[in-house]
C-alpha cells in the first residue's frame, strides 16, 4: 500500500524509510538540520515570522543557506558519504536553484529530514528528490565533537549530542546574549559528564 | 510547489463560512504541509481565499491557532492589520501564537 508520504515522495519507497516523529508545525527542515526544534528557520520576506541567523542575507539562495549553516560551523565539501569525525548536511534546491529543503546525516550514513510541518523521517539521501524538493545541490560538513566518543557506546554519544544540540539552540536562537565563554564552559561540562560515565 | 487548483466559489450556496474554511484549509494542508517556506504556503490559492473570507473567519483561525498552532499568522495579519508578535519571537511558533491569542483577547475577539 502506498502511504501518503510515498505519494508525495515516491522515492521513499525505493530505499526504505522510517517515520521518527509525529507531525509538528513548530520547526522545519532547516531547523532540524541545524539541531534546533524550537523555531522555524527560513529567510522569508517577513523577518517577523521566520527565524534566520543574524547577519546572514535573508535570501532564498544557495549562498545564503550555506552562510546560515556556516554560522554553525559547516563548510561546503565534496562527497555525501559518511566521514569519521564529521557531521554533514545536504541542501536541496528546485530547478531554478532555489533552496527547498535540508537533510542531516546520521551516524552510519543514512539521513534524517523534517518534512515541512509534517513528520521527521530517516531515509536515503536521494529518495526525497523529485517534484517537491528538487535535487541535492550542496553538501556541507563540520567537525563532529562527539565523534570521538562513539567507541564508548551509543548512550554516551546520544548524551553529548543532546547536550550539544541544547547548546546550539541556546546559542543561536533563544538567547542571543549566550556568550562563547558560556558555550565553551557548557561543552567542557558535557565532556566531563561523558567522561565520568565511561 | 505542486498545487491543486482550488475552486474559487463555494461548493454549494448553502456552504457556511466554517464549511468553506474547512474545505480550503484541507486543500492548503494537503498542498503545503511539506514546504518550509511560509511565503510559499501563504501564497497558495486556498490560503488567499481564506483571507478573502474576511473578519468572519477570524474566530476559526484563532481556534485552530490555539488548538494546533497552525500557521495562520499571515492570514490574521492580512485580515486584522495587527502585528502583535514581537520581533524576538520570529520563528517561535508557540510564542507567536500566544501573542496573537493575547491580542485577540485584548481586542474582544472570541473563538
Interface residues (C-beta under 8 A of the other chain):
Chain A: X8 X9 X23 X25 X26 X28 X29 X30 X31 X38 X39 X40 X41 X42 X44 X45 X46 X47 X48 X49 X50 X51 X52 X60 X100 X101 X115 X116 X117 X118 X131 X132 X173
Chain B: X1 X2 X32 X33 X34 X35 X36 X37 X38 X39 X68 X69 X70 X71 X73 X74 X83 X85 X87 X90 X91 X92 X93 X94 X96
